[in-house]
Every structure is written in structure tokens, then in C-alpha cells.
Amino acid sequence: MNKKKIAIATAGAALLAATVGVTVAAAEPSGTPAYRQLAGVGSDTTQDVMNGLSQVVTINGTKVLGSYNATGSATITTKDPAVNNKCAMARPNGSGAGRTALLNSLQAADGCLDYARSSSLSLGAASPGLTYVPFGVDGVTYAVTPSSTLPRKLTLADLKAIYHCDPAFVGTGPNFKINVLLPQAGSGTRSFWQSQVGITEADVVAGVYPCISDKKNGTPVQEHDGRVLDDKSIVPFSIAQYLAQSSQTVADVRGRALLGVIDNKTPTTLNSDFGIKRDVYNVIPTSKIGTAPWSTVFAGPNSLICKESGVINTYGFATSPNCGDTTKQTP
């Protein structure tokens, strides 16, 4: 493992702050109407950009997107109780929880949820069918503290060894010399990172990798919250989230977190030259692809969301070249 530490370029954050002016979006739909035609929940990674989009995406001058954060109050109400009194629910935290909540709503035909935010692609069987519509591109790297025992420059092979609990990297248990962290269960960043470092959720849950934990002091690790880090810890982190937090576009919960370089690729704004990248998605019912307002807002390169590249960029994401594509569908 190369112990040399190098500085991360700060130009990305400066450029991000200078892009299209978008104020910090509220955690729940703000302004009128209070309840929107399209209510969505799920990913922590994309909650802020969707909150921002909810302020500018309109049909006939009316805001139609409602985006509810992954964390906050224990419950949320997604539709006007005077019209639909079934829509108070536990707040879904993460891509997996958001997709499950959407499926539950569709199966109940209660009209409470209309889409889900997802930072990972999960095309297992779903009933009714779901379509993953990409709109942005994110990079994911690892985060450590400035005084970490871990270097700020690693290879992907190094990271695979760390997340496989290789004793040459993490030491031996029970007191490992590195705290290898994953975000909370159901996180899209968790599942994406697992795919990159070659481990599975089943093996993590079964304890195959004893150096890995998704809790700190008994509390689940919330993705993209750098305050969980100490000088022996490592955790995956969305580059888009880091940049948006550093520019104060969104709430800054980085703590002392600094992003790491992987395979000599520096995490910079819009992630154009970073090796570990992913599309981020809005998940909609497949049956609604051709039905307004889903078709108008989400589907196709000329959809209302795809037209807002400036907002997408301001929150640290590149616009997906496949923005609005509707071919990624569950069986």
C-alpha cells in the first residue's frame, strides 16, 4: 500500500459553486402546492438534486415534483390528507427502501408514491414492473480524515483488499487496525460500492468480512456523512455529494472527510475523468412511461428533468448522456 499522501484539487468545488445559481433546496416540498402530483422517496445521494429540480420543474406553471429526504422526521405524508388520507408512512431511507416503498404503494393502489430515487440499478423481478430512468452521472470514491493512518492515494486493488479484510492491510481481529465502513443497509451507494470492490450483501450480512461494519457506536452509518470518520476509518463517498456540500449548495455534513484518489484519478467536478462512475436514476412504474405527467417529467431526452442540466450540474452531477432513457426495466 502506498502511504504517500497527496492533495485533492479544489478547483472542482470552486467551479461547482460558480455554476447556475440554485439555493439550498428544502428537505421536503416547499412552496405551493404543498402536495405534488409526483411524490418520491429513496436515495440519500440524489435527494438534494431532486429537491432542487422540484423547485424548477413545472407544468403550466405548477410545481409537480415532490421529493422527501431519506432522513428527518420518522414519518412523512406525501399527499393531501383531505384528498387521500392513506399516505402517512415511515420515512424510507435509501435507494432500496425507496424502491420497496414505491412497490408497496403501487401494489396497494393507494396513490401515495409515484416514483423512487435510486443511486443503483437493481433489475430483479418486480411486480408491477419498474423502469429505471437515468438523469445524472456520479462518481464514488473513498473518504478518510486529514490525519488518517490510511493514505489519500490507493488503487482499486488496494480497496478490494481492504474490503476483503486482507490482514496485510487491515490487521487481524478482533481489534483491526482499520475500521472498514459501509453505509446503512438499503443504501444504493452501499450496493454500488460492494459491486466495485467485489463483495456481496449476502456475505457482508453473514459476517464473511469481519472487519466491515455498517454501524458506528451502535448507530447505522448514514451515507455521505463524513462525521462518522475517525483516523482509522474508511468509507465510500459520493463525489457529487461531497462537491455540493463543500460549495454549501446542500447541508455540509462532511466533518473532517477528505476524498481519496483511486488509480491516480482525482475526484473532480462532474467526474469526467474518474474511473468509478454510475448513473443515478428515478424509478417509475413501467406502465406510466407514456402517461403524463410521468412521460413529461421523466421520459426521453426532452423530458423536463433532462432539460435542467444546469441544476443537475450545480448539485455535483454530470448530465447522463442517456438522460430519459426508458430501456432499463425489471422483468
C-alpha angles and dihedrals in degrees: 000000000000108000096190112120122213134187121256114231113254096200091094094062092046092051091047092054090050097053127094109332110250121161122225105283121231121255091242131027108298129196124017134003095035091201118045135209091240114045119185140179138175134070121073089201095062101029094099098047089048089049088053092048090049088065096055107029106093138161115208088348095306124116109239105176121087115186121184119199123245092239135032130079116019093246138031134197112216103183134040107278089214088064103028117016095181098077105089106111144159109274110259112227116204140000096291094048091047094052091047092050091050092050091048090052093047092048091049090045087219096140093228100123129032105176141004132222114234132179092187136052117241113172100173119134114294132177116238096028121255131209122209109216113194120216107157144027123227134182124218126206136154128273131214136164124267091251095041123144084226121081125245090231122063138151123238086247089057091051092049090053091049093050090046087056093241105187090221087066107027103026123227131307156291088033102035116190091227127051102219107200136193126187121255122297112278094031115140089212089055093054093043092050091048089055091051096050094040103247131121133227090235092056092045091052091046091055096244088142105046095182092063122091133173093195135071116201088345094306121113114254108248111216118252093014105123093186087087091070127102127176092276097046136098127186136169116254135190111242091210091053092047093051094045091049093047091053091048090241086129134017110297111233097151093114106182094335119140123185121244131227116239121202090346092301113130118216105241137162116301089007093244095154102030119115101215106063137151139186115241120216150202109219116216134174108273089224090063100054092105097034125094133268091024091050092047097047105035114014126086135005091282094053117129092253094049090052090060098072091141092060092045090052093047090061091054101263129119114229109256114246084220094051110160095013111153101189098098101089136156117241 
